[in-house]
Amino acid sequence: MDDSVDDGGTGGGGGTGGGGVQSVDRAIGILEILSRRGEAGVSELAAEIGVHRSTAFRLLGALESRGLVEQAEDRGKYRLGFGVVRLAGGVAARLDLVQQGRPVCRRLAQELGETVNLAVARSHYAVNLDQVRGPAAVTAHNWVGQLTPLHATSSGKVLLAHLDDRHRARLLAAAGLDAYTPHTITSAAALDAQLGEVRERGYAVTVEEYEIGLNAIAAPVRSYEGEVVAAVSASGPAYRFSGDRLHELAPVLVAGAADIGHRLGHPG
């Protein structure tokens, strides 16, 4: 049993040292044990993670203060708290988004003939969660899991357009307005004007702004609360997916995005 006292990481500060990392590891171990057993006492937990009872008690106190564990009716026993559900909610929401969006993305890929992606914001990027290739798609490129720039992609523009001004300014300041092609918008004023158009017409387009020869269109997906939580996009080669065709197909994509939102509980 480890006799060291490792308060770092159980409190509000100093979690960057070795002791802090060790405390985090032990706290996670406690959560895993409680997940497996259902309930356990302080002494049992201390023995399993290899620390003194007093150290286990301090770790449990930190977890309890965040709602991650709670004391069972049988005093001295601990179990997972509802704070774990709150943390898992973020992942569950994304899994639900993919699950509910997949059949719509399949249908859109068939109707539009192009590659359809579902993306969400992550830090100052758009990240693609799911992809369905249409029958006319000529590339096998897999965008799933890739971080793409907000200002140079149709999905990113949709996500940016529906943020409040302060949040949007903060993300753009962190990301910058790098030029990926000669067509990339690198002017803050020009981008702001285009985002206004996105909000007004309900969709965004990019014409060779991220890659030469690649055009795309995206529409917002709203949650049951009306918040824009994702963007569904269709992309294809510029020679076939021309600027005019993007606008012609916009109603199809907007309707698909609304369908995904409806599946997530949005009444619109």
N, C-alpha and C positions, 0 to 999 in steps of 0.2 A: 504494500500500500504506500502511496506517495505521501510523505509527511509535509510537503511544501504547502505554503499558504499562498494562493494566487488570486488576490483580490482584483488584479488588473483585468478589466473587461466585464466584471460583474456590476460595476457602477457606471456612472455617466461618462467617465473620461478614461484616458490612458489605455485604450484597448489595442494599441499598435505594437506593444512589446511582445516578447515571447510568452510572458505570463498571461497576457490578454488573449493571445491566440489559443493557449492551452485552456483557458477558462471557457472560451467560446466552444472549443471542441468538446469539453466536458458537459457544457449546457446542452449542446446538441445531442450528446450521448444520453442525457437524462430524458430528453423529449422522445428519443427513439425507444428507450426502455419502456416509458409510459405508454407509448403507442402500441408496443408489443404486449405488455402485461395488462394494461388497463389501469391498474392502481399499484402503487408501491410505497413503502415507508422510506424515511430518510436513511435509516441504517442499511436497508437493502440497496438503495440507489448508491450510497457511498461505497459499499462493498463492490458493486458491479463496475463502477467507473474508477475505482482504486484511489479514493481520497478519504480523508477523515470525515466524520459525521458533520463537524462544524463547517467544513468547506462545502459539503453537499447542501447543507442548510442555507448557506449564503447564496449558492447558485439557485436554489429553489426560490429564495426570496426575490432574486432579480427576475426570474421567470414569472413569478406570481405577480410582481408589480406591473408587468406588461400583459397580464391576462393569459399567458401561454400555459400556465399550470394553475391548478386550484386545489384546495384541500377538500378531500372527500368527506362525506358525512362521518365516516369513521376517522376521527381526528388522528393526525399522524400519518395518514395515507394521502398521497397526492395522485392526481390524474391530469390529463391534458385539459386546458381551459379553452374557452371559446375564442380566445385570441388567435389560436391556430387556424380556426375557420376563417377569420378575417384575413390572415396572411394567404391562406390557400385560395381565397376568393379571387385574387388577381390572376392566378393561373387558371382557375376554373372558368373565369370569364373568357379568357382567351381560347381555352379548349372548346367552350360552348360556341364561341364565335366561329371557329373553324368547322365545328360539327354542323351548325346551322347554315353556314355559308356554303359548304361544299356542294350540296345539290344545286344551288343557284349558280355557283361558279361553273359547274358542269354544263348546265343549260346555256349559260351565256357563251361559254366556249364553243358550243355547237352552233348557236345562233350567229355568233359573230365570226366564227372560224379562226379566231386568234387566241393567243395565250391570255388567260385571265388570272389575276393575282389578287389576293386579299392581304392588305397591309395595315399595320398600326404604327403609332409613333413610339419611338424608344429613344430617350435622350434627345439629341438633335438630329435624329435620322428617322427614316421610315424603314421598317423591317417587314419583309414579306412572310406571312404565316402559312400561306397555302397557294398552290398553283395548279391550274388545269390547262393543258395544251389543247387548242382547237384543232380541227382536222386540216386546216390550211397552214398551221404553224410550221415554219421551216427551220426553226432552231431548237436544239435540245437543251439550251441554257436553262439551268435551274436557279430561280431567284429566291427560293425558300431559304429563310434564315439570313439572307444578305441585307446589310445595312445600305440604304441608298439615300442620296441627299434630298432634303425636303424641297429645296428651291428649284431643282432641276428635273423632278419627276412629277407625273400627274398625281400619283397618290400623295406624294409629299405636299403638293400645292393644296390639295383638298384638306389635308390634316392641318396645314398652316392656316388656311383661310378661316377655319372655324375656332381658332384659339383667340383668347382675348389679346388686346394689343400688347400688353406688358409681357405676357408669356411668349408671344410670337417674337417680339423684339429680343428677348433673352436667348431664345433658341437660335435665332439668326446671328446674333452676336457671337455665340459659341461656335457655330458652324462656319460662318463666313459665306460669301457668295462666290465660290470658286467657279471658274469657267471650265466645263467639261468638253464643250464643243464651241465653235464660233457662234452658235445660236443660243447658248445658255444666257439667261437673264442674270446679269451681275450688278444691276442698278437697284438699290433698295426702293427707290420711288417707282420704277417700272414694275417691280415685283409686287409692291403694295397695290398698284392699280390693277394688276392682273388678278390678284387675290380678291379684290372687290368684284371683279367680273365673275370669278368662280362662285362667290356667294350668291350673286344675282341670278346667274343662269343655272346653277345647281350641278355643275361639273367642271373639270379642269382638263386641259389638253397640253401636251408637250410635243413639239415638232422638232425632232433631232436635237433636243436640248441636253440629253444625257449621253446619247450615243448617236453618231452619224448613221443615218439609215434606219433609225428606230423611232416610231411615233407611238403615242399612247394617250389614252383618255381614262379618267377616273371619276367616280361619284361617291358621295359620302354615305356611310352606313350609320344609322342612329340607333342608340339603345332605347330601352323602354322609357327612359327619362327624357329622351330627345337629344341627348348629347351625341356628338359625332365621335364614335369610338373606333372607326376603321374607314378604310377606303377600298373600294373594289375597282380594279383597273383592267383594261384590255390593251394589249400592245402588239404591234406587228410592224413588218417592214414598210418603210415610207412609200415604196413604189406601189404597194397595194393598199396600205392603210393611210391614205393621203389626208391632208388637212381637211378637205371638204368632206371626206368620208367619215372622219372622226365626228364631225358635227351632225352628220346624217344619222349615225348610229347612237348618238348621245341618249335619245329617249329610251332605247333598249337597255343601256347600261344603267341609267337613272332608275328605271323600273326594277331592274335586278337588285340594285342597292336597297331600294325601298322594300323589296321582298325579304332580303336578309334582315333588315331592320324589323319588319313585321314578325319574323320568326324569333327575334330577340325580345319581342313584346312591345315594339313601338307601334302606337295606334295609327300613325299616318300611312 
